[in-house]
Amino acid sequence: MKDIANVNGKSSAVTDFIPPSPKTSPSDEQISAISTTDSQTKKSYNYFQIIFHPKLRLRVITFTVIKTYLFVAFFGSLFALSSLGGNIYVNALICPLAEALGYFLYCKTFIPLIINFLNIDKAKHLPVLLLLKRSLQVIVLTGVSFLLIPTLSCSSFFMCHPLFLQGFLALVTKLKRKSQLMKSSR
Amino acid sequence: MRAALCFIYGFIYGLGNELFPIEVRCQSIGISDIAASMGGMFAPVVILVAETYGLNALFLFGSLGFIALFASHFLPKDPMNSLEEPDEGVEMNYIKMADHETV
């Protein structure tokens, strides 16, 4: 166009009808941020890089260990209901109740995270790893508590146990005696 | 314990999506699923072993969680980070090692 205009001795026609948009708008910044992250993860990975890529290999092994443990514990705790003691049918009733509690907590934490994640202005990374570690700690603690207090199973009502009641009454009487002694000494 | 397991169950799937790049996501999650299914098959064996040795089976499953808890420390703090960039934890360890060598 410019060459033709030069030959005719006239100014060239304006071809840029759309004015350039300002690059400082927040939406453009977000788009540029997304494009940079895309360019960072542009490298393609083969099937064999699961084994040969050091980071990927570590991630696969770690993820496999955690998931294997989860499946073992999930199905194992289901099968071990008979070893809890007490009525098996009551155990079978309490087990889904505990599951429902777990799923409720999961939904309560995860749904607001998803809502936050979908909102681009408040986009935050999901703290999945932190939650995973916390819940693993809970599992370890509860697993240890099953050995420390074997009578504390789902169906055996610990508070109603006669030995516990006797011990509790003995403790109360001891405390009463101590308080009486303290009063008399004053 | 059961509630905590169910609580984790959803997060482990979310974590799998974040950990692996899209090209190898199916393969890596598939490998871990195979291993997990094998683990599920061995769950009754664990109960039998616990009963024979006079242990509480639930204690055994809880104590096995130590391994998973230890393994979770090897996961990157920012899974969405590219695989080519150094992880924060790895970098910190490298700095610590370098300081130790200089001392």
Interface residues (C-beta under 8 A of the other chain):
Chain A: Q40 T41 K43 S44 Y45 N46 Y47 Q49 I50 H53 K55 L56 L58 R59 V60 T62 F63 T64 V65 I66 K67 T68 Y69 L70 F71 V72 A73 F74 F75 G76 S77 F79 A80 S83 L84 C95 A98 E99 L101 G102 Y103 L105 Y106 F110 H125 L126 V128 L129 L131 L132 K133 S135 L136 Q137 V138 I139 V140 L141 T142 G143 V144 S145 F146 L147 P150
Chain B: M1 R2 A3 A4 L5 C6 F7 I8 Y9 G10 F11 I12 G14 L15 G16 E18 L19 F20 P21 E23 V24 Q27 S28 I29 I31 S32 D33 A35 A36 S37 M38 G39 G40 F42 A43 P44 V46 I47 A50 E51 L55 N56 A57 L58 F59 L60 F61 G62 S63 L64 G65 F66 I67 A68 L69 A71 S72 F74 L75 P76 K77 D78 P79 M80 S82 L83 E84 E85 D87
